[in-house]
Amino acid sequence: KKTNIDMMQFYNYLSKITLDPKILICSFSGSVIRSACQMCQSYNDDFEDYLQYFCAEKENCCAIYSMDKKFPNLKIPVKRYGEIDI
């Protein structure tokens, strides 16, 4: 279970990374939604994770940042929010 301190650190981190020009915030499209739906139906997994993954794939991202330790291990590496310096 996350504590309020953990979440406050995470919110602070998110606020900082939005100012970094190297960080891309991706949008999603119909094809991204369809891909996420197909994966969820095939693997009975978290829709939000697949949505994030296919958005990153569409935008040619080199990494996905997630606090979710169960995030699907596909082609794009998953990193935790504490793994980069801002």
CYANA upper distance limits for C-alpha pairs under 8 A (distance plus 0.5 A):
  2 LYS  CA      6 ASP  CA      6.56
  2 LYS  CA      7 MET  CA      7.26
  3 THR  CA      7 MET  CA      6.90
  4 ASN  CA      8 MET  CA      6.52
  5 ILE  CA      9 GLN  CA      6.67
  6 ASP  CA     10 PHE  CA      6.71
  7 MET  CA     11 TYR  CA      6.60
  8 MET  CA     12 ASN  CA      6.63
  9 GLN  CA     13 TYR  CA      6.62
 10 PHE  CA     14 LEU  CA      6.69
 10 PHE  CA     81 TYR  CA      7.99
 11 TYR  CA     15 SER  CA      6.68
 12 ASN  CA     16 LYS  CA      6.83
 13 TYR  CA     17 ILE  CA      6.77
 13 TYR  CA     81 TYR  CA      7.94
 14 LEU  CA     18 THR  CA      6.91
 15 SER  CA     19 LEU  CA      7.77
 16 LYS  CA     20 ASP  CA      7.58
 16 LYS  CA     86 ILE  CA      7.44
 17 ILE  CA     23 ILE  CA      7.06
 17 ILE  CA     86 ILE  CA      7.33
 18 THR  CA     23 ILE  CA      7.27
 18 THR  CA     25 ILE  CA      8.32
 19 LEU  CA     23 ILE  CA      8.48
 20 ASP  CA     86 ILE  CA      8.23
 26 CYS  CA     55 CYS  CA      6.56
 26 CYS  CA     56 ALA  CA      7.25
 26 CYS  CA     59 GLU  CA      7.38
 27 SER  CA     55 CYS  CA      7.02
 28 PHE  CA     32 VAL  CA      6.39
 28 PHE  CA     33 ILE  CA      7.74
 28 PHE  CA     51 LEU  CA      8.22
 28 PHE  CA     55 CYS  CA      6.06
 29 SER  CA     33 ILE  CA      6.86
 30 GLY  CA     34 ARG  CA      6.68
 31 SER  CA     35 SER  CA      6.63
 32 VAL  CA     36 ALA  CA      6.68
 32 VAL  CA     51 LEU  CA      7.03
 32 VAL  CA     54 PHE  CA      6.03
 32 VAL  CA     55 CYS  CA      6.73
 32 VAL  CA     58 LYS  CA      8.17
 33 ILE  CA     37 CYS  CA      6.62
 33 ILE  CA     51 LEU  CA      6.87
 34 ARG  CA     38 GLN  CA      6.68
 35 SER  CA     39 MET  CA      6.84
 35 SER  CA     50 TYR  CA      8.39
 35 SER  CA     51 LEU  CA      8.41
 35 SER  CA     54 PHE  CA      7.54
 36 ALA  CA     40 CYS  CA      6.66
 36 ALA  CA     47 PHE  CA      6.70
 36 ALA  CA     50 TYR  CA      5.38
 36 ALA  CA     51 LEU  CA      5.72
 36 ALA  CA     54 PHE  CA      7.34
 37 CYS  CA     41 GLN  CA      6.62
 37 CYS  CA     47 PHE  CA      7.36
 38 GLN  CA     42 SER  CA      6.64
 39 MET  CA     43 TYR  CA      6.41
 39 MET  CA     44 ASN  CA      8.08
 39 MET  CA     45 ASP  CA      8.01
 39 MET  CA     50 TYR  CA      7.60
 40 CYS  CA     44 ASN  CA      5.30
 40 CYS  CA     45 ASP  CA      5.50
 40 CYS  CA     46 ASP  CA      7.07
 40 CYS  CA     47 PHE  CA      6.37
 40 CYS  CA     50 TYR  CA      7.96
 41 GLN  CA     45 ASP  CA      8.23
 46 ASP  CA     50 TYR  CA      7.20
 47 PHE  CA     51 LEU  CA      6.62
 48 GLU  CA     52 GLN  CA      6.69
 49 ASP  CA     53 TYR  CA      6.64
 49 ASP  CA     71 PHE  CA      6.75
 49 ASP  CA     72 PRO  CA      7.65
 50 TYR  CA     54 PHE  CA      6.57
 50 TYR  CA     72 PRO  CA      8.10
 51 LEU  CA     55 CYS  CA      6.64
 52 GLN  CA     56 ALA  CA      6.74
 53 TYR  CA     57 GLU  CA      6.70
 53 TYR  CA     64 ILE  CA      7.81
 53 TYR  CA     76 ILE  CA      8.25
 54 PHE  CA     58 LYS  CA      6.50
 55 CYS  CA     59 GLU  CA      6.83
 56 ALA  CA     60 ASN  CA      6.58
 56 ALA  CA     61 CYS  CA      5.59
 56 ALA  CA     63 ALA  CA      8.30
 56 ALA  CA     64 ILE  CA      7.50
 57 GLU  CA     61 CYS  CA      6.61
 57 GLU  CA     76 ILE  CA      7.98
 61 CYS  CA     76 ILE  CA      8.08
 62 CYS  CA     76 ILE  CA      6.88
 62 CYS  CA     77 PRO  CA      7.68
 63 ALA  CA     76 ILE  CA      6.17
 63 ALA  CA     77 PRO  CA      5.55
 63 ALA  CA     78 VAL  CA      6.30
 63 ALA  CA     79 LYS  CA      7.28
 64 ILE  CA     76 ILE  CA      7.34
 64 ILE  CA     77 PRO  CA      6.78
 64 ILE  CA     78 VAL  CA      5.27
 64 ILE  CA     79 LYS  CA      6.54
 65 TYR  CA     78 VAL  CA      6.30
 65 TYR  CA     79 LYS  CA      5.33
 65 TYR  CA     80 ARG  CA      5.98
 65 TYR  CA     81 TYR  CA      6.35
 66 SER  CA     71 PHE  CA      7.95
 66 SER  CA     78 VAL  CA      7.24
 66 SER  CA     79 LYS  CA      6.80
 66 SER  CA     80 ARG  CA      5.92
 66 SER  CA     81 TYR  CA      6.93
 67 MET  CA     80 ARG  CA      6.08
 67 MET  CA     81 TYR  CA      7.08
 71 PHE  CA     78 VAL  CA      8.10
 73 ASN  CA     77 PRO  CA      7.85
 73 ASN  CA     78 VAL  CA      7.85
 79 LYS  CA     83 GLU  CA      7.01
